Amino acid sequence: MSSEPWATILLAEDEPGILYTFKEILEEAGFRVRAAQTFEAAKKWIERDQCDVVITDFSLEKEDLGLELAREAKKRTPAPAVLIYSDYPTIERLRAAHALPIDYFAFKPVDPEEIKTAISRLAARRAESLAWSWSQGLKRRREPMGCR
């Protein structure tokens, strides 16, 4: 494991035991984790800081509040990848997540290895996308402006 975290995660979970355990597992895997136990705390963190991945319970504090947090995260530029999990996955919840779009939907009980793999893939894909966008911006600045 590298001493330098390579992805920053916002973890939003209202159950203290799950939040603590999930945070420890992710930090041991080399991620930098910011934990929020409420929707408001997570939303404020999203508004003031950047992160690579947002992980939230679908029912953060109450029904659908995790999905609302995901919406807030997707408004950011650049938007983080969003992983949402649920203990009661209904067709309606899956459709709502797909419509946003959520990058990964997991089911409780959450398998730590599945989540670590998903985060690694999502963070890598986001990094590649940001690098490509950055290189395209540089390329456009170097191109001639056309005939005058």
GUDO-834878 format. One record per residue: residue in one letter; x, y, z of N, C-alpha, C in turn. Coordinates in Angstrom, 1 decimal, decimal comma. Layout:
residues N
REC aa    nxx    nyy    nzz   caxx   cayy   cazz    cxx    cyy    czz
REC  A      X      Y      Z      X      Y      Z      X      Y      Z
...
This chain:
residues 148
REC aa    nxx    nyy    nzz   caxx   cayy   cazz    cxx    cyy    czz
REC  M    0,8   -1,2    0,0    0,0    0,0    0,0    0,9    1,2    0,0
REC  S    0,6    2,2   -0,8    1,3    3,4   -0,9    1,0    4,3    0,3
REC  S    2,0    5,2    0,6    1,7    6,0    1,8    0,9    7,3    1,4
REC  E    0,8    7,5    0,1    0,0    8,7   -0,4   -1,3    8,2   -0,9
REC  P   -2,4    8,6   -0,3   -3,8    8,2   -0,8   -3,9    8,7   -2,3
REC  W   -4,5    7,8   -3,0   -4,7    8,2   -4,5   -6,1    8,5   -4,8
REC  A   -7,1    8,4   -3,9   -8,4    8,8   -4,2   -9,0    9,4   -2,9
REC  T   -9,8   10,4   -3,1  -10,5   11,0   -1,9  -12,0   10,6   -2,0
REC  I  -12,5   10,1   -0,9  -13,8    9,6   -0,8  -14,6   10,4    0,2
REC  L  -15,8   10,8   -0,1  -16,8   11,3    0,9  -17,7   10,1    1,2
REC  L  -17,7    9,7    2,4  -18,6    8,6    2,9  -19,7    9,1    3,7
REC  A  -20,9    9,0    3,3  -22,1    9,5    4,0  -22,9    8,3    4,5
REC  E  -23,0    8,2    5,8  -23,7    7,0    6,5  -24,2    7,5    7,8
REC  D  -25,5    7,3    8,1  -26,0    7,8    9,4  -25,9    6,8   10,5
REC  E  -25,5    5,5   10,3  -25,3    4,5   11,3  -23,8    4,6   11,8
REC  P  -23,6    5,1   13,0  -22,2    5,3   13,5  -21,3    4,1   13,3
REC  G  -21,8    2,9   13,7  -21,0    1,7   13,6  -20,6    1,3   12,2
REC  I  -21,5    1,5   11,3  -21,2    1,2    9,8  -20,2    2,3    9,3
REC  L  -20,5    3,5    9,7  -19,6    4,6    9,2  -18,2    4,4    9,7
REC  Y  -18,0    4,1   10,9  -16,6    3,8   11,5  -16,0    2,6   10,8
REC  T  -16,7    1,5   10,7  -16,1    0,3   10,1  -15,8    0,5    8,6
REC  F  -16,7    1,1    7,9  -16,5    1,3    6,4  -15,3    2,3    6,2
REC  K  -15,2    3,3    7,0  -14,1    4,3    6,9  -12,8    3,6    7,2
REC  E  -12,7    2,8    8,2  -11,5    2,1    8,5  -11,1    1,1    7,4
REC  I  -12,0    0,4    6,8  -11,7   -0,5    5,7  -11,2    0,2    4,5
REC  L  -11,8    1,3    4,2  -11,3    2,1    3,0  -10,0    2,8    3,3
REC  E   -9,8    3,3    4,5   -8,5    3,9    4,8   -7,3    2,8    4,7
REC  E   -7,6    1,6    5,2   -6,6    0,6    5,2   -6,3    0,2    3,7
REC  A   -7,2    0,4    2,8   -7,0    0,1    1,4   -6,3    1,2    0,7
REC  G   -6,0    2,3    1,4   -5,2    3,4    0,8   -6,0    4,6    0,4
REC  F   -7,3    4,7    0,7   -8,1    5,8    0,3   -8,1    6,9    1,4
REC  R   -8,2    8,1    1,0   -8,4    9,2    1,9   -9,9    9,3    2,1
REC  V  -10,4    9,2    3,3  -11,9    9,2    3,5  -12,3   10,3    4,4
REC  R  -13,3   11,0    3,9  -14,0   12,1    4,7  -15,3   11,5    5,1
REC  A  -15,7   11,5    6,3  -16,9   10,8    6,8  -17,9   11,9    7,2
REC  A  -19,2   11,7    6,8  -20,3   12,5    7,2  -21,4   11,7    7,7
REC  Q  -22,0   12,0    8,9  -23,1   11,2    9,4  -24,4   11,8    9,1
REC  T  -24,5   13,0    8,5  -25,8   13,6    8,2  -25,7   14,1    6,7
REC  F  -26,9   14,2    6,2  -27,0   14,8    4,8  -26,4   16,2    4,8
REC  E  -26,8   17,0    5,7  -26,3   18,4    5,8  -24,8   18,5    5,8
REC  A  -24,2   17,7    6,6  -22,7   17,6    6,7  -22,1   17,2    5,4
REC  A  -22,6   16,2    4,8  -22,1   15,7    3,5  -22,3   16,8    2,4
REC  K  -23,4   17,4    2,4  -23,7   18,4    1,4  -22,8   19,6    1,5
REC  K  -22,5   20,0    2,8  -21,6   21,1    3,0  -20,2   20,7    2,5
REC  W  -19,8   19,5    2,8  -18,4   19,1    2,3  -18,4   19,1    0,8
REC  I  -19,4   18,6    0,1  -19,4   18,6   -1,3  -19,3   20,0   -1,9
REC  E  -20,0   21,0   -1,2  -20,0   22,3   -1,7  -18,7   23,0   -1,6
REC  R  -17,9   22,6   -0,6  -16,6   23,3   -0,4  -15,4   22,6   -0,8
REC  D  -15,4   21,3   -1,0  -14,2   20,5   -1,4  -14,5   19,6   -2,6
REC  Q  -13,4   19,1   -3,1  -13,5   18,2   -4,3  -13,3   16,8   -3,7
REC  C  -13,9   15,8   -4,3  -13,6   14,4   -4,0  -13,7   13,6   -5,3
REC  D  -13,1   12,4   -5,3  -13,2   11,6   -6,4  -14,4   10,7   -6,5
REC  V  -14,8   10,3   -5,3  -16,0    9,3   -5,2  -16,8    9,7   -4,0
REC  V  -18,1    9,7   -4,2  -19,1    9,9   -3,1  -19,7    8,5   -2,9
REC  I  -19,7    8,0   -1,6  -20,4    6,8   -1,3  -21,5    7,1   -0,3
REC  T  -22,7    6,7   -0,5  -23,8    7,0    0,4  -24,8    5,9    0,4
REC  D  -25,5    5,8    1,6  -26,6    4,9    1,7  -27,8    5,6    1,0
REC  F  -28,6    4,8    0,3  -29,8    5,4   -0,4  -30,7    6,1    0,6
REC  S  -30,8    5,5    1,8  -31,7    6,1    2,8  -30,9    6,7    3,9
REC  L  -30,1    7,7    3,5  -29,3    8,4    4,5  -30,2    9,3    5,3
REC  E  -30,3    9,0    6,6  -31,2    9,6    7,5  -32,7    9,3    7,3
REC  K  -33,2    9,4    6,0  -34,5    9,1    5,7  -34,6    8,7    4,2
REC  E  -35,7    8,2    3,8  -35,9    7,7    2,4  -35,5    8,7    1,4
REC  D  -34,6    8,2    0,5  -34,2    9,0   -0,7  -33,2   10,1   -0,5
REC  L  -32,8   10,4    0,8  -31,9   11,5    1,0  -30,5   11,2    0,5
REC  G  -30,1    9,9    0,4  -28,9    9,6   -0,2  -28,9    9,9   -1,7
REC  L  -30,0    9,6   -2,3  -30,2    9,9   -3,7  -30,1   11,5   -3,9
REC  E  -30,6   12,2   -3,0  -30,5   13,7   -3,1  -29,1   14,1   -3,0
REC  L  -28,3   13,5   -2,1  -26,9   13,8   -2,0  -26,2   13,5   -3,3
REC  A  -26,5   12,4   -3,9  -25,9   12,0   -5,2  -26,2   13,1   -6,2
REC  R  -27,4   13,6   -6,2  -27,8   14,7   -7,2  -26,9   15,9   -6,9
REC  E  -26,7   16,3   -5,7  -25,9   17,4   -5,3  -24,5   17,2   -5,8
REC  A  -24,0   16,0   -5,6  -22,6   15,7   -6,0  -22,4   15,8   -7,6
REC  K  -23,4   15,3   -8,3  -23,4   15,3   -9,8  -23,5   16,7  -10,4
REC  K  -23,9   17,7   -9,5  -23,9   19,1  -10,0  -22,5   19,7  -10,1
REC  R  -21,6   19,1   -9,4  -20,2   19,7   -9,3  -19,5   19,5  -10,6
REC  T  -18,5   20,4  -10,8  -17,6   20,3  -12,0  -16,2   20,4  -11,5
REC  P  -15,5   19,3  -11,7  -15,9   18,0  -12,3  -16,7   17,2  -11,2
REC  A  -17,6   16,4  -11,7  -18,5   15,6  -10,9  -17,7   14,4  -10,4
REC  P  -17,9   14,1   -9,1  -17,3   12,8   -8,6  -18,1   11,6   -9,1
REC  A  -17,4   10,5   -9,0  -18,2    9,2   -9,3  -19,0    9,0   -8,0
REC  V  -20,2    8,4   -8,2  -21,1    8,2   -7,1  -21,5    6,7   -7,0
REC  L  -21,3    6,2   -5,8  -21,6    4,8   -5,4  -22,7    4,9   -4,4
REC  I  -23,8    4,2   -4,6  -24,9    4,3   -3,7  -25,2    2,8   -3,3
REC  Y  -25,6    2,6   -2,1  -26,0    1,2   -1,6  -27,3    1,3   -0,9
REC  S  -28,0    0,1   -0,9  -29,3    0,0   -0,3  -29,6   -1,3    0,3
REC  D  -30,3   -1,4    1,3  -30,7   -2,6    1,9  -32,0   -3,1    1,4
REC  Y  -32,7   -2,2    0,7  -34,0   -2,6    0,2  -34,1   -2,1   -1,3
REC  P  -33,4   -2,8   -2,2  -33,4   -2,4   -3,6  -34,7   -2,7   -4,3
REC  T  -35,5   -1,7   -4,6  -36,7   -1,8   -5,3  -36,5   -1,4   -6,8
REC  I  -37,4   -1,7   -7,7  -37,3   -1,3   -9,0  -37,3    0,2   -9,1
REC  E  -38,1    0,9   -8,3  -38,2    2,3   -8,3  -36,9    2,9   -7,9
REC  R  -36,2    2,4   -6,9  -34,9    2,9   -6,4  -33,9    2,7   -7,5
REC  L  -33,9    1,5   -8,2  -32,9    1,3   -9,2  -33,1    2,2  -10,4
REC  R  -34,4    2,5  -10,8  -34,7    3,4  -11,8  -34,3    4,8  -11,5
REC  A  -34,5    5,2  -10,3  -34,1    6,6   -9,9  -32,6    6,7   -9,9
REC  A  -31,9    5,7   -9,5  -30,4    5,8   -9,5  -29,9    5,8  -10,9
REC  H  -30,5    5,0  -11,8  -30,1    4,9  -13,2  -30,3    6,3  -13,9
REC  A  -31,4    6,9  -13,5  -31,8    8,2  -14,2  -30,8    9,3  -13,8
REC  L  -30,2    9,2  -12,7  -29,3   10,3  -12,2  -28,1   10,6  -13,1
REC  P  -27,2    9,9  -13,5  -27,0    8,5  -13,3  -26,0    8,3  -12,1
REC  I  -26,3    7,2  -11,4  -25,3    6,7  -10,4  -24,3    5,9  -11,1
REC  D  -23,1    5,9  -10,6  -22,0    5,1  -11,3  -22,0    3,7  -10,8
REC  Y  -22,4    3,4   -9,6  -22,4    2,0   -9,1  -23,5    1,9   -8,0
REC  F  -24,2    0,8   -8,1  -25,3    0,6   -7,1  -24,9   -0,8   -6,5
REC  A  -24,8   -0,8   -5,1  -24,5   -2,0   -4,4  -25,6   -2,3   -3,4
REC  F  -25,7   -3,6   -3,0  -26,7   -4,0   -2,1  -26,1   -4,4   -0,8
REC  K  -26,9   -4,1    0,3  -26,5   -4,5    1,6  -26,9   -6,0    1,8
REC  P  -26,1   -6,7    2,6  -24,8   -6,3    3,2  -23,8   -6,0    2,2
REC  V  -23,0   -4,9    2,3  -22,0   -4,5    1,4  -20,8   -5,4    1,6
REC  D  -20,3   -5,9    0,4  -19,1   -6,7    0,4  -17,9   -5,7    0,3
REC  P  -17,0   -5,6    1,3  -15,9   -4,7    1,2  -15,0   -4,8    0,0
REC  E  -14,8   -6,0   -0,4  -13,9   -6,3   -1,6  -14,6   -5,7   -2,9
REC  E  -15,9   -6,0   -3,0  -16,6   -5,4   -4,1  -16,6   -3,9   -4,2
REC  I  -16,7   -3,3   -3,0  -16,7   -1,8   -2,9  -15,3   -1,3   -3,3
REC  K  -14,3   -1,9   -2,7  -12,9   -1,4   -3,0  -12,6   -1,5   -4,5
REC  T  -13,0   -2,6   -5,1  -12,8   -2,8   -6,5  -13,6   -1,8   -7,3
REC  A  -14,8   -1,6   -7,0  -15,6   -0,6   -7,7  -15,0    0,8   -7,5
REC  I  -14,6    1,2   -6,3  -14,0    2,5   -6,1  -12,8    2,7   -6,9
REC  S  -11,9    1,7   -6,9  -10,7    1,8   -7,7  -11,0    2,0   -9,2
REC  R  -11,9    1,3   -9,7  -12,3    1,4  -11,1  -12,9    2,8  -11,4
REC  L  -13,8    3,2  -10,5  -14,5    4,5  -10,7  -13,5    5,7  -10,6
REC  A  -12,6    5,6   -9,7  -11,6    6,7   -9,5  -10,6    6,7  -10,7
REC  A  -10,2    5,5  -11,1   -9,3    5,5  -12,3  -10,0    6,0  -13,6
REC  R  -11,3    5,6  -13,8  -12,0    6,1  -14,9  -12,2    7,7  -14,8
REC  R  -12,5    8,2  -13,6  -12,6    9,6  -13,5  -11,3   10,3  -13,7
REC  A  -10,2    9,8  -13,2   -8,9   10,4  -13,5   -8,5   10,4  -15,0
REC  E   -8,8    9,3  -15,7   -8,6    9,3  -17,1   -9,4   10,3  -17,8
REC  S  -10,7   10,5  -17,4  -11,6   11,4  -18,0  -11,1   12,9  -17,8
REC  L  -10,7   13,2  -16,6  -10,1   14,5  -16,3   -8,9   14,8  -17,0
REC  A   -8,0   13,8  -17,1   -6,7   13,9  -17,9   -7,0   14,2  -19,4
REC  W   -8,0   13,5  -19,9   -8,3   13,7  -21,3   -8,9   15,1  -21,5
REC  S   -9,8   15,5  -20,6  -10,4   16,8  -20,7   -9,3   17,9  -20,7
REC  W   -8,4   17,7  -19,8   -7,3   18,7  -19,6   -6,5   18,7  -20,9
REC  S   -6,1   17,6  -21,4   -5,3   17,5  -22,6   -6,0   18,2  -23,8
REC  Q   -7,3   18,0  -23,9   -8,1   18,6  -25,0   -8,1   20,1  -24,8
REC  G   -8,2   20,6  -23,6   -8,1   22,0  -23,4   -6,8   22,6  -23,8
REC  L   -5,7   21,9  -23,5   -4,4   22,4  -23,9   -4,3   22,3  -25,4
REC  K   -4,8   21,3  -26,0   -4,7   21,1  -27,5   -5,4   22,3  -28,2
REC  R   -6,6   22,6  -27,7   -7,4   23,7  -28,3   -6,7   25,1  -28,2
REC  R   -6,0   25,3  -27,1   -5,2   26,5  -26,9   -4,0   26,6  -27,8
REC  R   -3,5   25,5  -28,3   -2,3   25,5  -29,1   -2,7   25,6  -30,6
REC  E   -3,9   25,2  -30,9   -4,4   25,2  -32,3   -4,5   26,7  -32,9
REC  P   -4,1   26,9  -34,2   -4,3   28,2  -34,7   -5,7   28,6  -34,7
REC  M   -5,9   29,9  -34,6   -7,3   30,4  -34,5   -8,0   30,5  -35,9
REC  G   -7,4   30,1  -36,9   -8,0   30,1  -38,3   -7,5   31,3  -39,1
REC  C   -8,0   31,4  -40,3   -7,5   32,4  -41,3   -8,1   33,8  -40,8
REC  R   -7,3   34,8  -41,0   -7,8   36,1  -40,7   -7,8   37,0  -41,9
